[in-house]
Amino acid sequence: MLELHDQIQETCSFIRQQWNKQPHAGIILGTGLGPLVQQIDVEASIEYESIPHFPKSTATSHRGRLVCGNLCGLPVMAMEGRFHMYEGYPLKQITLPVRVFKELGAQLLIVSNAAGGMNPYFKNGDIVVIEDHINLMGDNPLIGINDDRLGPRFPDMCEPYDLKLVEQSLEIARRENIVAHKGVFVAVAGPNLETRAEYRFLRTIGSDVVGMSTVPEVIVAVHCGLRTVGFSVVTDMCLPDALEPADVEKIIATANSAEPSLRALVTGVLKYEQSMIPGVSA
């Protein structure tokens, strides 16, 4: 079996045959959030199953396609659906696409997810701009012998989410009249949802929203030197004393209804990024 570095090279070589541009950003779209790719001026569309070393996406509403093209004047690569630990994949494989983004030249990772809201000031459909996270998945994609070609042995996590982009995202939300909060995301392994006692615990330790993804990708983004901005769509409220059984169809419907707000934030961030590039006008 090829080591991770060689897998990355093989994957990049395949993608370059389909799309030979340097992306400015890699985008990972979570449950119900795939329609954002409709905004991309698509130049290549690649099914995950055809990409070497990419897992197959089995999660509900995840299309399983890598879309390459231009968005807001910048070259981007967007994953229409992600991979999860609960699907049985090791975290090194789940996070391979992030390393591929970096190897292909990306500077920025944009991640999104559907999440349960535990902060009582939130409501369904709100956007949470992730300012920090807690990893309770019981695993880490960096465990094992470190390959110094990919990143340092002990990456610093004092700012996993770019704080300038956090503030910029909140400013975009205010300008676009989008309900958005700054918050802490906690990742759990899943696939079962949490008990009342677990929600109480997660809230007590400082988390605002909970989900089953994102944190492994962000850890790897820090490891390989990508700036990151992350968004959670609150798709169901997880208040222990008013807990109702989860309805997956309703969760996906809520994510879909919030997608225009997410789209405005992602495109706003990309326009800001473009404005920061010397010699490039928006």
N, C-alpha and C positions, 0 to 999 in steps of 0.2 A: 504494500500500500504506500502511495506517495506521502511524503511528509507535507505538513500544512503549507510551507513556502512553495513547494512544487505544485501543489493543488491550485494555489492562487495564481501562479504563473500560467498553468494550463487553462484555467478558467478565463483569465484575461486574454489569452491568445485567441480563444474561441470567440469571445465577445468582440474583440477588435476586428475579426473577420466580418462581423455583421454591422458594426458601427465603430468607425475609427476616429472618434473625437475624444477630447479630454473633458470629462464632466466637471463642472464646478461643484455640483452637489449630488449626493445620493439621497434618495427619498424612500422611506419605508412606510407603507400605508397599512394600517390595521383594519380590524373588523368593520365592515360597512363603509370604509373610507376610500375604496378603490376608484370611485367616479372622478376623483381629482385628476386622474391621468387624461381625462377628456380635454383638459386645458393644454396638454402638451402638444406641440407641433411634432408629431411622431415621425421619426426617421428609421427606427428599427423596433420590432416587437418580437421578443424571444420567449418561447415557452420554457418554464423552469426545467421541464423534463428533458429538454435538449441541451441544457447547459451542463458541462462536466462538473461534477462534485456538488451541484445544487440539489438539495432535497426536494421532495415533492410536497407541495402545500396541500394539507388535508383539512384545514380548518374551515368552518362554515363561512361562506361569503368571500373567501380568499381566492381570487381568480387564478393566481399562479403564473404570472407573466412579468417579464422584465421589459419595461418600456423606455426607449432611449430617444431623446430629441431635444427640443428647445422650449423653455418656459421662461417668460419674462426676459427674453433676450439672453438667457444663459443656457449652456448645454447641461442637461441633467439626465440622471438615470433613476427611474422610479420602479420600486418593487410593488406590484399590484398583489398584495398579500405577502405575509411573512411566514416564518417557521417558528414552532414553539417546542419547548421542552416536553410538554405533555403529549406531543405527537410521537415521542420516543427518540428524538434526535439528540445527539450530544451537543453541548453548547458550542464546541469548536466548529461544528458543521453549521449550526444555526447562524453563527456570526460570520461565516465565510464571506457572504456578500459584502459586509462592511469592509473587510480587508481588500476585497476586489475593487470596491469604490476607490479606496485609498491608492491602490496600485495603479489604477487607471488615471489617477491624477486629481481626484476630488479633494476639495478643501473643507467641505461642510457636509454633515449628516443631519437630515431632517427626519425625525421619527414621530409617528403618531400611533395612537391606540384607542380602543374603547375601554373604559374603566368604570369600576364601581365607585360611587361617591360616598365618602364617610364623613366629610365635613358638613355639618348641618346647614351651613350657609350656602352650599351648592345646591343645584337642582338639575334634573335631567335636561340634557342638551347644552349645558354650559361647557365652555372650553377651559381647561386648566393648562397653563404654561408651566411646564415642569422646571422647577428651580433646583431640585435635588432629589435623590432617590434612596431607598433602602432595599438591599438585596436579601430577601428571605427565601430564595429558591433552593437553598441547600447545595448550590454548586456555583462554579465560577469558570468562565471560558479560558482563563489564563492559567488554570491549574496544570501542572506538568512542567517539563523542561522548557525553559524560555528560549525562544529563537530571537537573538538580538537583532536580526535583520527586520523583524516585525515590530519590535518595540522593547522598552526597558523591562527588567525583571519586576520592579516595584513601581508601577505607574501611580502618580499622585492623583488623588481624587478630590482635591479641595474645590475644584470647579468643573465637574463633569459636564454641566450645561453652560454654554457661553452666556455670561451674565449680561453682556451688552445686547445679545439677541433676545434674552428674556425680557429686558426692559423695552427693547424695540418692538417686540411682539405685543406687549401690553399697550404700547402707544398706538400701534396699528389697530388693536381691538377697540380702543377708545375712539379713534378716528372713524372706524367703520360701524360703530354702535353695536359691537359684539360683546356679549357677556363673557368675560374671561377673568380668571383668577390665577394667582401665582400659588403653586402648591408642591407638596412632596408626594412622589409616586412610590408605592411599595410593590415589589414584584414577588409573587408566589408561584409555586410550580404548577398548581392546578392538577387535573382539569376540573375537580370539584370546586364549587364555590365555598365560601367560608361559613363557619358557624357563627352564631351570635357572639359567643365568647371570643372567637378569633377576630371579629370586627372590632370588638371593644379593645382587644389587645393592640391591634394595628393602629387604631386611633390614638391610644394611650402613648404609643412610642413615637407619635409625631407625623403619621401619614395622613394625607388628605384623600387620595384615590388609590385603588388597588387594581392590579391586573396581572396577566400571566406572560408578559413579554417585556421588550424594550430595554430593561436593565442590562442583559447580556450584550446587546448590540452597543450600548453606550459605553460599557466597560471596555470593549474592544476598540471603539472609536477613540477613547482616551489613550489606550495602549499604542495605537498606531498614529496618533497625532491629528485626528480630525476634530474640528470644532463641531459642537452639537447643539441643536435646539429641538425640544420635544413638546408635543401637545397630546393631552388626553381629552377625549370627549366623554363626559359623564353620561353613561347610558342607563344606569339604574342606581337608585339610592340604597345604600347598605347601612341603614341606621338600625342598630340592634333591637331597640324597643319598638320599632315599627317595620320589622322586616317582613317582606312578602316573597313567595317563591319566584325565582328568576324565570323570565320568559324570553328565550333566545330570540324569537321573532321580534318581540318588542325592542330588545336591545339593539338588534340590527336596524330596525326601523328608526330608532332614536339616533343612531350613528349616521344613518343616511340623511336624516333631517338636519343634522348639525354639519354635514359635509360642506355646504356653501360657506359657513363661517370658517371652517378649517382651511378651505381653499383660499379665502381672503387673507388669512394669516400667512399661509405658505407663500403665496404670490407676493404678499407685502414684504416678507423677509427676503425673498429673492430680488425684488426691486431695490431694497436697501443694499443688498450685497452688490448688485450691479452698480449702484451709485458710488460704492467704495472702491471700485476698480479704476485706477488711473487711466484717463484717456477714453473712458467708456461713458456715454451718456444714456440715461434711461429713456 
